[in-house]
Amino acid sequence: MFDYAATSVRELELLDVAADTWMKAIVARLRDGAAALTQGFQRFREHPEEVEPLAAQARRAEREVESLYRKALAEMFAGEAYQAMTDPGASPSGRVCLEFVIDRIKRREVYRHLSNAADRLAHVGEALHDMSVKYG
């Protein structure tokens, strides 16, 4: 999970993309899920009965990230910038169109890495759940 998060940061820098509202919201959910896992693993040995709600919180964070990811993708091709390009009366330059498409490709790449981090978050949450059932 942390590898995907680190890769996302490197891509933001490499692709020269500023973090947008969607990225910030996704990272906040990842942070919440990671914090729940941290607490779960800290409590596992002494209080295994307290682990399941924390594992569930991590899995819920993954579902929230996936929802945000889909909304971010939908928004990428909506709004003023997209309408200005697709309006029948508009005639944006080739450069403007290319910049628009390149920006969307870059953002989608970052969104996808963040989504992959959330997938790993859910896997760890499932493992924590399984451990709590087996050893709790």
DSSP file (Angstrom, degrees, kcal/mol; ACC not computed):
  #  RESIDUE AA STRUCTURE BP1 BP2  ACC     N-H-->O    O-->H-N    N-H-->O    O-->H-N    TCO  KAPPA ALPHA  PHI   PSI    X-CA   Y-CA   Z-CA
    1    1 A M     >        0   0    0      0, 0.0     4,-2.1     0, 0.0     5,-0.2   0.000 360.0 360.0 360.0 -44.9    0.0    0.0    0.0
    2    2 A F  H  >  +     0   0    0      1,-0.2     4,-2.8     2,-0.2     5,-0.2   0.840 360.0  57.9 -68.2 -31.4    2.7    2.4    0.9
    3    3 A D  H  > S+     0   0    0      2,-0.2     4,-2.6     1,-0.2    -1,-0.2   0.926 107.7  46.8 -62.1 -43.8    4.6    1.6   -2.3
    4    4 A Y  H  > S+     0   0    0      2,-0.2     4,-2.2     1,-0.2    -2,-0.2   0.901 112.6  49.5 -65.1 -39.9    1.5    2.7   -4.3
    5    5 A A  H  X S+     0   0    0     -4,-2.1     4,-1.9     2,-0.2    -2,-0.2   0.929 112.7  47.1 -64.3 -43.6    1.2    5.9   -2.3
    6    6 A A  H  X S+     0   0    0     -4,-2.8     4,-2.5     1,-0.2    -2,-0.2   0.900 110.6  52.5 -64.4 -40.1    4.8    6.7   -2.7
    7    7 A T  H  X S+     0   0    0     -4,-2.6     4,-2.5     1,-0.2    -1,-0.2   0.885 106.5  54.4 -61.9 -38.3    4.6    6.0   -6.5
    8    8 A S  H  X S+     0   0    0     -4,-2.2     4,-2.2     2,-0.2    -1,-0.2   0.911 108.8  47.6 -62.1 -42.5    1.6    8.4   -6.6
    9    9 A V  H  X S+     0   0    0     -4,-1.9     4,-2.0     2,-0.2    -2,-0.2   0.926 111.7  50.3 -64.9 -44.3    3.7   11.1   -5.1
   10   10 A R  H  X S+     0   0    0     -4,-2.5     4,-3.2     1,-0.2    -2,-0.2   0.895 110.5  50.6 -60.6 -39.3    6.6   10.4   -7.4
   11   11 A E  H  X S+     0   0    0     -4,-2.5     4,-3.3     2,-0.2     5,-0.3   0.893 105.2  55.5 -67.4 -39.0    4.2   10.6  -10.4
   12   12 A L  H  X>S+     0   0    0     -4,-2.2     5,-2.3     1,-0.2     4,-0.5   0.931 115.2  40.2 -56.2 -43.8    2.7   13.9   -9.3
   13   13 A E  H ><5S+     0   0    0     -4,-2.0     3,-0.5     3,-0.2    -2,-0.2   0.944 118.5  45.4 -70.1 -48.5    6.3   15.3   -9.3
   14   14 A L  H 3<5S+     0   0    0     -4,-3.2    -2,-0.2     1,-0.2    -3,-0.2   0.909 119.1  40.8 -62.8 -44.9    7.4   13.5  -12.5
   15   15 A L  H 3<5S-     0   0    0     -4,-3.3    -1,-0.2    -5,-0.2    -2,-0.2   0.515 106.6-126.8 -83.6  -4.9    4.2   14.4  -14.4
   16   16 A D  T <<5 +     0   0    0     -4,-0.5     2,-0.5    -3,-0.5    -3,-0.2   0.954  54.2 154.3  56.4  54.1    4.1   17.9  -13.0
   17   17 A V      < -     0   0    0     -5,-2.3     2,-0.3    -6,-0.2    -1,-0.2  -0.950  40.3-135.1-114.5 129.5    0.5   17.5  -11.8
   18   18 A A        -     0   0    0     -2,-0.5     2,-0.1     1,-0.1    -5,-0.0  -0.644  33.4-103.0 -80.9 139.2   -0.8   19.5   -8.9
   19   19 A A        -     0   0    0     -2,-0.3     2,-0.2     4,-0.1    -1,-0.1  -0.401  43.7-156.2 -61.0 132.7   -2.9   17.5   -6.4
   20   20 A D     >  -     0   0    0     -2,-0.1     4,-2.4    87,-0.1     5,-0.2  -0.446  33.0 -89.2-104.7-178.6   -6.6   18.2   -7.0
   21   21 A T  H  > S+     0   0    0      1,-0.2     4,-2.2     2,-0.2     5,-0.2   0.879 125.7  51.3 -58.8 -40.8   -9.6   17.9   -4.7
   22   22 A W  H  > S+     0   0    0      2,-0.2     4,-2.6     1,-0.2    -1,-0.2   0.927 109.4  49.0 -64.8 -44.9  -10.2   14.3   -5.7
   23   23 A M  H  > S+     0   0    0      1,-0.2     4,-2.7     2,-0.2    -2,-0.2   0.912 111.6  49.8 -61.3 -42.6   -6.6   13.3   -5.0
   24   24 A K  H  X S+     0   0    0     -4,-2.4     4,-2.0     2,-0.2    -1,-0.2   0.900 111.5  48.4 -64.1 -40.5   -6.7   15.0   -1.6
   25   25 A A  H  X S+     0   0    0     -4,-2.2     4,-1.8     2,-0.2    -2,-0.2   0.907 112.4  48.8 -66.1 -41.3  -10.0   13.3   -0.7
   26   26 A I  H  X S+     0   0    0     -4,-2.6     4,-2.5     1,-0.2    -2,-0.2   0.925 110.9  49.8 -64.0 -44.6   -8.7    9.9   -1.8
   27   27 A V  H  X S+     0   0    0     -4,-2.7     4,-2.7     1,-0.2    -1,-0.2   0.873 107.3  55.1 -63.5 -36.3   -5.5   10.4    0.3
   28   28 A A  H  X S+     0   0    0     -4,-2.0     4,-2.2     2,-0.2    -1,-0.2   0.912 109.3  47.0 -62.8 -41.3   -7.5   11.4    3.3
   29   29 A R  H  X S+     0   0    0     -4,-1.8     4,-2.6     2,-0.2    -2,-0.2   0.901 111.9  50.6 -66.2 -40.7   -9.5    8.1    3.0
   30   30 A L  H  X S+     0   0    0     -4,-2.5     4,-2.8     1,-0.2     5,-0.2   0.919 110.0  50.5 -62.0 -42.4   -6.2    6.2    2.6
   31   31 A R  H  X S+     0   0    0     -4,-2.7     4,-2.4     2,-0.2    -2,-0.2   0.917 110.6  49.1 -61.2 -43.8   -4.8    7.9    5.7
   32   32 A D  H  X S+     0   0    0     -4,-2.2     4,-2.1     2,-0.2    -2,-0.2   0.922 113.1  46.9 -62.0 -44.1   -7.9    7.0    7.7
   33   33 A G  H  X S+     0   0    0     -4,-2.6     4,-2.2     1,-0.2    -2,-0.2   0.908 112.3  49.3 -65.0 -41.9   -7.7    3.4    6.6
   34   34 A A  H  X S+     0   0    0     -4,-2.8     4,-2.6     1,-0.2    -1,-0.2   0.885 109.8  52.1 -65.2 -38.2   -4.0    3.1    7.4
   35   35 A A  H  X S+     0   0    0     -4,-2.4     4,-2.4    -5,-0.2    -1,-0.2   0.903 108.6  50.9 -64.6 -40.0   -4.6    4.6   10.8
   36   36 A A  H  X S+     0   0    0     -4,-2.1     4,-2.5     2,-0.2    -2,-0.2   0.918 111.0  48.3 -63.2 -42.6   -7.2    2.0   11.5
   37   37 A L  H  X S+     0   0    0     -4,-2.2     4,-2.8     2,-0.2     5,-0.3   0.917 109.5  52.7 -63.3 -42.7   -4.9   -0.8   10.5
   38   38 A T  H  X S+     0   0    0     -4,-2.6     4,-2.0     1,-0.2    -2,-0.2   0.938 112.2  45.1 -57.7 -47.6   -2.1    0.7   12.6
   39   39 A Q  H  X S+     0   0    0     -4,-2.4     4,-2.0     1,-0.2    -1,-0.2   0.899 112.0  53.5 -62.9 -40.2   -4.4    0.7   15.6
   40   40 A G  H  X S+     0   0    0     -4,-2.5     4,-1.1     1,-0.2    -2,-0.2   0.925 110.8  44.3 -62.0 -45.6   -5.7   -2.8   14.8
   41   41 A F  H  X S+     0   0    0     -4,-2.8     4,-0.5     1,-0.2    -1,-0.2   0.849 112.0  53.8 -69.7 -32.6   -2.2   -4.3   14.7
   42   42 A Q  H  < S+     0   0    0     -4,-2.0     4,-0.4    -5,-0.3    -1,-0.2   0.862 115.9  39.0 -66.9 -34.5   -1.2   -2.4   17.9
   43   43 A R  H  X S+     0   0    0     -4,-2.0     4,-3.3     1,-0.2     7,-0.2   0.588  91.8  93.0 -90.0 -12.0   -4.2   -3.9   19.7
   44   44 A F  H  < S+     0   0    0     -4,-1.1    -1,-0.2     1,-0.2    -2,-0.1   0.885  87.4  41.6 -53.9 -49.8   -4.1   -7.3   18.2
   45   45 A R  T  < S+     0   0    0     -4,-0.5    -1,-0.2    -3,-0.2    -2,-0.1   0.924 127.5  28.5 -68.1 -45.7   -2.0   -9.1   20.9
   46   46 A E  T  4 S+     0   0    0     -4,-0.4    -2,-0.2     1,-0.2    -1,-0.2   0.822 136.4  20.7 -88.1 -32.7   -3.6   -7.6   24.0
   47   47 A H    ><  +     0   0    0     -4,-3.3     3,-2.1     1,-0.1     4,-0.2  -0.506  61.3 162.9-137.9  66.5   -7.1   -6.9   22.8
   48   48 A P  G >> S+     0   0    0      0, 0.0     3,-1.4     0, 0.0     4,-0.5   0.759  74.0  67.5 -61.2 -23.7   -8.0   -9.0   19.7
   49   49 A E  G 34 S+     0   0    0      1,-0.3     3,-0.1     2,-0.2    -5,-0.1   0.690  96.8  55.2 -69.2 -16.8  -11.7   -8.4   20.3
   50   50 A E  G <> S+     0   0    0     -3,-2.1     4,-0.6    -7,-0.2    -1,-0.3   0.460  91.4  77.8 -91.3  -2.0  -11.1   -4.7   19.4
   51   51 A V  H X> S+     0   0    0     -3,-1.4     4,-2.4    -4,-0.2     3,-0.6   0.881  76.8  66.2 -80.1 -40.2   -9.5   -5.5   16.0
   52   52 A E  H 3X S+     0   0    0     -4,-0.5     4,-2.7     1,-0.3     5,-0.2   0.882  99.1  51.1 -57.2 -45.0  -12.5   -6.3   13.8
   53   53 A P  H 3> S+     0   0    0      0, 0.0     4,-1.8     0, 0.0    -1,-0.3   0.866 112.3  48.8 -61.4 -31.8  -14.1   -2.9   13.8
   54   54 A L  H <X S+     0   0    0     -3,-0.6     4,-1.8    -4,-0.6    -2,-0.2   0.887 110.6  49.2 -73.4 -39.1  -10.7   -1.4   12.8
   55   55 A A  H  X S+     0   0    0     -4,-2.4     4,-2.0     1,-0.2    -1,-0.2   0.905 111.4  50.6 -63.8 -40.2  -10.2   -4.0   10.0
   56   56 A A  H  X S+     0   0    0     -4,-2.7     4,-2.5    -5,-0.2    -2,-0.2   0.873 106.3  55.3 -64.6 -37.1  -13.7   -3.1    8.8
   57   57 A Q  H  X S+     0   0    0     -4,-1.8     4,-2.1    -5,-0.2    -1,-0.2   0.899 107.5  49.5 -63.0 -40.2  -12.9    0.6    8.9
   58   58 A A  H  X S+     0   0    0     -4,-1.8     4,-1.5     2,-0.2    -2,-0.2   0.916 111.9  47.5 -65.1 -42.9   -9.9   -0.1    6.6
   59   59 A R  H  X S+     0   0    0     -4,-2.0     4,-1.7     1,-0.2    -2,-0.2   0.879 110.8  52.2 -66.4 -36.7  -12.0   -2.1    4.2
   60   60 A R  H  X S+     0   0    0     -4,-2.5     4,-2.2     1,-0.2    -1,-0.2   0.876 104.3  56.9 -65.2 -37.8  -14.7    0.7    4.2
   61   61 A A  H  X S+     0   0    0     -4,-2.1     4,-2.3     1,-0.2    -1,-0.2   0.883 104.3  53.3 -61.0 -38.0  -12.0    3.2    3.4
   62   62 A E  H  X S+     0   0    0     -4,-1.5     4,-2.4     2,-0.2    -1,-0.2   0.923 108.3  49.0 -63.5 -43.7  -11.1    1.2    0.3
   63   63 A R  H  X S+     0   0    0     -4,-1.7     4,-1.9     1,-0.2    -2,-0.2   0.887 110.9  50.8 -63.3 -37.9  -14.8    1.3   -0.9
   64   64 A E  H  X S+     0   0    0     -4,-2.2     4,-2.4     2,-0.2    -1,-0.2   0.898 108.9  51.3 -65.9 -40.2  -14.9    5.0   -0.3
   65   65 A V  H  X S+     0   0    0     -4,-2.3     4,-3.0     1,-0.2    -2,-0.2   0.925 108.3  51.9 -61.5 -44.4  -11.7    5.5   -2.3
   66   66 A E  H  X S+     0   0    0     -4,-2.4     4,-2.2     1,-0.2    -1,-0.2   0.884 109.7  49.5 -61.6 -38.1  -13.2    3.5   -5.2
   67   67 A S  H  X S+     0   0    0     -4,-1.9     4,-2.1     2,-0.2    -1,-0.2   0.928 112.7  46.5 -65.2 -44.9  -16.3    5.7   -5.1
   68   68 A L  H  X S+     0   0    0     -4,-2.4     4,-2.7     1,-0.2    -2,-0.2   0.894 109.9  55.1 -63.3 -39.7  -14.2    8.8   -5.2
   69   69 A Y  H  X S+     0   0    0     -4,-3.0     4,-2.3     1,-0.2    -2,-0.2   0.931 108.6  46.9 -59.3 -47.5  -12.1    7.3   -8.0
   70   70 A R  H  X S+     0   0    0     -4,-2.2     4,-2.2     1,-0.2    -1,-0.2   0.896 112.8  49.4 -63.9 -39.6  -15.1    6.8  -10.2
   71   71 A K  H  X S+     0   0    0     -4,-2.1     4,-2.3     2,-0.2    -1,-0.2   0.895 109.7  52.0 -65.9 -39.5  -16.4   10.3   -9.5
   72   72 A A  H  X S+     0   0    0     -4,-2.7     4,-1.5     2,-0.2    -2,-0.2   0.918 109.9  48.9 -62.8 -43.4  -13.0   11.8  -10.3
   73   73 A L  H  X S+     0   0    0     -4,-2.3     4,-0.7     1,-0.2    -2,-0.2   0.915 110.8  50.2 -62.5 -42.6  -13.0    9.9  -13.6
   74   74 A A  H >< S+     0   0    0     -4,-2.2     3,-0.8     1,-0.2    -1,-0.2   0.899 110.3  50.1 -62.9 -40.0  -16.5   11.0  -14.5
   75   75 A E  H >< S+     0   0    0     -4,-2.3     3,-1.6     1,-0.2    -1,-0.2   0.780  94.5  73.2 -70.8 -25.8  -15.6   14.7  -13.7
   76   76 A M  H 3< S+     0   0    0     -4,-1.5    -1,-0.2     1,-0.3    -2,-0.2   0.830 104.7  38.6 -57.6 -31.3  -12.5   14.5  -15.9
   77   77 A F  T << S+     0   0    0     -3,-0.8    -1,-0.3    -4,-0.7     2,-0.3  -0.257 111.9  65.6-117.1  44.6  -14.7   14.6  -19.0
   78   78 A A    <>  +     0   0    0     -3,-1.6     4,-0.5     4,-0.0     3,-0.2  -0.886  69.1  55.7-146.4 175.0  -17.3   17.0  -17.8
   79   79 A G  H  > S-     0   0    0     -2,-0.3     4,-2.7     1,-0.2     5,-0.2  -0.249  98.4 -44.2  90.2-177.6  -17.4   20.7  -16.9
   80   80 A E  H  > S+     0   0    0      1,-0.2     4,-2.8     2,-0.2     5,-0.2   0.889 130.4  51.8 -59.6 -46.7  -16.5   23.8  -18.6
   81   81 A A  H  > S+     0   0    0      1,-0.2     4,-1.0     2,-0.2    -1,-0.2   0.920 114.5  43.2 -61.1 -43.4  -13.1   22.7  -20.1
   82   82 A Y  H >X S+     0   0    0     -4,-0.5     4,-1.9     1,-0.2     3,-0.5   0.922 113.8  50.8 -68.4 -42.9  -14.7   19.6  -21.6
   83   83 A Q  H 3X S+     0   0    0     -4,-2.7     4,-1.9     1,-0.2    -2,-0.2   0.887 105.8  56.5 -61.7 -38.6  -17.7   21.5  -22.9
   84   84 A A  H 3< S+     0   0    0     -4,-2.8    -1,-0.2     1,-0.2    -2,-0.2   0.806 111.5  44.1 -63.7 -28.3  -15.5   24.1  -24.5
   85   85 A M  H << S+     0   0    0     -4,-1.0    -1,-0.2    -3,-0.5    -2,-0.2   0.804 120.1  38.3 -84.9 -30.6  -13.8   21.4  -26.5
   86   86 A T  H  < S+     0   0    0     -4,-1.9    -2,-0.2    -5,-0.1    -3,-0.2   0.541  81.9 116.9-102.4  -7.8  -16.9   19.5  -27.5
   87   87 A D    ><  -     0   0    0     -4,-1.9     3,-1.6    -5,-0.2    -4,-0.0  -0.416  67.4-133.1 -61.4 130.5  -19.3   22.3  -28.2
   88   88 A P  T 3  S+     0   0    0      0, 0.0    -1,-0.2     0, 0.0    -4,-0.0   0.803 106.0  49.4 -58.1 -29.1  -20.2   22.2  -31.9
   89   89 A G  T 3  S+     0   0    0      2,-0.0     2,-0.2     0, 0.0    -2,-0.1   0.591  95.4  91.6 -86.0  -9.6  -19.6   25.9  -32.2
   90   90 A A    <   -     0   0    0     -3,-1.6    -5,-0.0    -7,-0.2    -6,-0.0  -0.518  51.2-171.6 -84.8 151.5  -16.3   25.8  -30.5
   91   91 A S        -     0   0    0     -2,-0.2    -6,-0.1    -7,-0.0    -5,-0.1  -0.503  12.2-174.9-140.4  71.3  -13.1   25.4  -32.4
   92   92 A P        -     0   0    0      0, 0.0    -7,-0.0     0, 0.0    -2,-0.0  -0.296  32.3-103.2 -65.1 151.7  -10.3   24.9  -29.9
   93   93 A S     >  -     0   0    0      1,-0.1     4,-2.3     4,-0.0     5,-0.2  -0.268  26.3-111.6 -70.0 161.3   -6.8   24.7  -31.3
   94   94 A G  H  > S+     0   0    0      1,-0.2     4,-2.5     2,-0.2     5,-0.2   0.865 119.2  54.8 -59.5 -37.1   -5.0   21.4  -31.6
   95   95 A R  H  > S+     0   0    0      2,-0.2     4,-2.7     1,-0.2    -1,-0.2   0.919 107.2  48.8 -64.7 -44.1   -2.6   22.5  -28.9
   96   96 A V  H  > S+     0   0    0      2,-0.2     4,-2.2     1,-0.2    -2,-0.2   0.922 113.1  47.9 -62.3 -44.2   -5.4   23.2  -26.5
   97   97 A C  H  X S+     0   0    0     -4,-2.3     4,-2.4     2,-0.2    -2,-0.2   0.920 112.3  48.9 -62.4 -44.4   -7.0   19.8  -27.2
   98   98 A L  H  X S+     0   0    0     -4,-2.5     4,-2.8     1,-0.2     5,-0.2   0.915 110.6  50.0 -64.0 -43.4   -3.7   18.0  -26.8
   99   99 A E  H  X S+     0   0    0     -4,-2.7     4,-2.4     2,-0.2    -1,-0.2   0.896 110.4  51.5 -61.6 -40.1   -3.0   19.7  -23.5
  100  100 A F  H  X S+     0   0    0     -4,-2.2     4,-2.1    -5,-0.2    -2,-0.2   0.950 112.9  44.0 -60.9 -50.1   -6.4   18.8  -22.3
  101  101 A V  H  X S+     0   0    0     -4,-2.4     4,-2.4     1,-0.2    -2,-0.2   0.913 113.5  50.2 -64.9 -43.7   -6.0   15.1  -23.2
  102  102 A I  H  X S+     0   0    0     -4,-2.8     4,-2.4     1,-0.2    -1,-0.2   0.914 109.6  51.7 -62.3 -42.4   -2.5   14.9  -21.8
  103  103 A D  H  X S+     0   0    0     -4,-2.4     4,-2.4    -5,-0.2    -1,-0.2   0.915 110.6  48.5 -59.5 -43.1   -3.6   16.5  -18.5
  104  104 A R  H  X S+     0   0    0     -4,-2.1     4,-2.5     2,-0.2    -2,-0.2   0.883 110.2  51.1 -66.9 -38.3   -6.4   13.9  -18.2
  105  105 A I  H  X S+     0   0    0     -4,-2.4     4,-1.9     2,-0.2    -1,-0.2   0.929 111.2  48.4 -63.9 -44.2   -4.0   11.0  -18.9
  106  106 A K  H  X S+     0   0    0     -4,-2.4     4,-1.8     1,-0.2    -2,-0.2   0.938 113.4  46.4 -61.4 -47.5   -1.6   12.2  -16.3
  107  107 A R  H  X S+     0   0    0     -4,-2.4     4,-3.0     1,-0.2     5,-0.2   0.900 109.7  53.6 -63.9 -40.8   -4.4   12.6  -13.7
  108  108 A R  H  X S+     0   0    0     -4,-2.5     4,-2.5     1,-0.2    -1,-0.2   0.886 106.0  54.3 -61.9 -37.6   -5.9    9.3  -14.5
  109  109 A E  H  X S+     0   0    0     -4,-1.9     4,-1.9     2,-0.2    -1,-0.2   0.920 111.1  44.3 -62.4 -44.0   -2.5    7.6  -13.9
  110  110 A V  H  X S+     0   0    0     -4,-1.8     4,-2.3     2,-0.2    -2,-0.2   0.933 112.5  52.0 -66.8 -45.5   -2.3    9.2  -10.4
  111  111 A Y  H  X S+     0   0    0     -4,-3.0     4,-2.4     1,-0.2    -2,-0.2   0.907 108.6  52.4 -55.6 -41.7   -5.9    8.3   -9.6
  112  112 A R  H  X S+     0   0    0     -4,-2.5     4,-2.4     1,-0.2    -1,-0.2   0.896 107.8  49.6 -65.7 -40.8   -5.2    4.7  -10.6
  113  113 A H  H  X S+     0   0    0     -4,-1.9     4,-2.0     2,-0.2    -1,-0.2   0.907 111.4  49.4 -64.6 -39.6   -2.2    4.4   -8.4
  114  114 A L  H  X S+     0   0    0     -4,-2.3     4,-1.8     2,-0.2    -2,-0.2   0.894 110.1  51.2 -65.2 -38.5   -4.1    5.8   -5.5
  115  115 A S  H  X S+     0   0    0     -4,-2.4     4,-1.9     1,-0.2    -2,-0.2   0.903 108.2  52.0 -63.7 -41.0   -6.9    3.3   -6.2
  116  116 A N  H  X S+     0   0    0     -4,-2.4     4,-1.9     1,-0.2    -2,-0.2   0.875 105.9  54.8 -63.2 -37.0   -4.4    0.5   -6.2
  117  117 A A  H  X S+     0   0    0     -4,-2.0     4,-2.0     1,-0.2    -1,-0.2   0.901 107.0  51.2 -61.4 -39.5   -3.1    1.6   -2.8
  118  118 A A  H  X S+     0   0    0     -4,-1.8     4,-2.2     2,-0.2    -2,-0.2   0.879 105.1  55.9 -66.1 -37.2   -6.7    1.4   -1.6
  119  119 A D  H  X S+     0   0    0     -4,-1.9     4,-1.9     1,-0.2    -1,-0.2   0.921 109.0  47.0 -59.1 -43.3   -6.9   -2.2   -3.0
  120  120 A R  H  X S+     0   0    0     -4,-1.9     4,-2.3     1,-0.2    -1,-0.2   0.870 107.4  57.4 -67.0 -36.0   -3.9   -3.1   -0.9
  121  121 A L  H  X S+     0   0    0     -4,-2.0     4,-2.4     1,-0.2    -1,-0.2   0.927 107.2  48.2 -58.3 -45.5   -5.4   -1.4    2.1
  122  122 A A  H  X S+     0   0    0     -4,-2.2     4,-2.6     2,-0.2    -1,-0.2   0.890 108.7  53.8 -64.1 -39.5   -8.4   -3.7    1.8
  123  123 A H  H  X S+     0   0    0     -4,-1.9     4,-2.2     2,-0.2    -1,-0.2   0.913 110.7  45.8 -62.4 -41.8   -6.2   -6.8    1.5
  124  124 A V  H  X S+     0   0    0     -4,-2.3     4,-2.6     2,-0.2    -1,-0.2   0.897 111.2  53.1 -68.3 -38.6   -4.4   -5.9    4.7
  125  125 A G  H  X S+     0   0    0     -4,-2.4     4,-2.3    -5,-0.2    -2,-0.2   0.900 109.4  49.0 -60.9 -40.4   -7.8   -5.2    6.4
  126  126 A E  H  X S+     0   0    0     -4,-2.6     4,-2.8     2,-0.2    -2,-0.2   0.896 110.8  50.3 -65.1 -40.2   -9.0   -8.6    5.3
  127  127 A A  H  X S+     0   0    0     -4,-2.2     4,-2.4     2,-0.2    -2,-0.2   0.911 110.4  49.3 -64.4 -41.8   -5.8  -10.2    6.7
  128  128 A L  H  X S+     0   0    0     -4,-2.6     4,-2.3     2,-0.2    -2,-0.2   0.916 111.3  50.0 -63.4 -42.5   -6.2   -8.4   10.0
  129  129 A H  H  X S+     0   0    0     -4,-2.3     4,-2.1     2,-0.2    -2,-0.2   0.951 110.6  49.3 -58.6 -49.8   -9.8   -9.6   10.1
  130  130 A D  H  X S+     0   0    0     -4,-2.8     4,-2.5     1,-0.2    -2,-0.2   0.893 111.2  49.7 -58.6 -41.0   -8.8  -13.2    9.4
  131  131 A M  H  X S+     0   0    0     -4,-2.4     4,-3.0     1,-0.2     5,-0.4   0.896 109.1  51.7 -64.9 -39.8   -6.1  -13.0   12.1
  132  132 A S  H  X S+     0   0    0     -4,-2.3     4,-1.2     1,-0.2    -1,-0.2   0.867 113.2  45.0 -67.0 -34.5   -8.6  -11.7   14.6
  133  133 A V  H  < S+     0   0    0     -4,-2.1    -2,-0.2     2,-0.2    -1,-0.2   0.914 118.7  42.1 -71.7 -43.8  -11.0  -14.5   13.9
  134  134 A K  H  < S+     0   0    0     -4,-2.5    -2,-0.2    -5,-0.2    -3,-0.2   0.896 132.8  19.0 -72.4 -41.0   -8.4  -17.2   14.0
  135  135 A Y  H  <        0   0    0     -4,-3.0    -3,-0.2    -5,-0.2    -1,-0.2   0.468 360.0 360.0-112.2  -3.6   -6.4  -16.0   17.0
  136  136 A G     <        0   0    0     -4,-1.2    -1,-0.1    -5,-0.4    -3,-0.1   0.464 360.0 360.0 -84.2 360.0   -8.8  -13.7   18.8
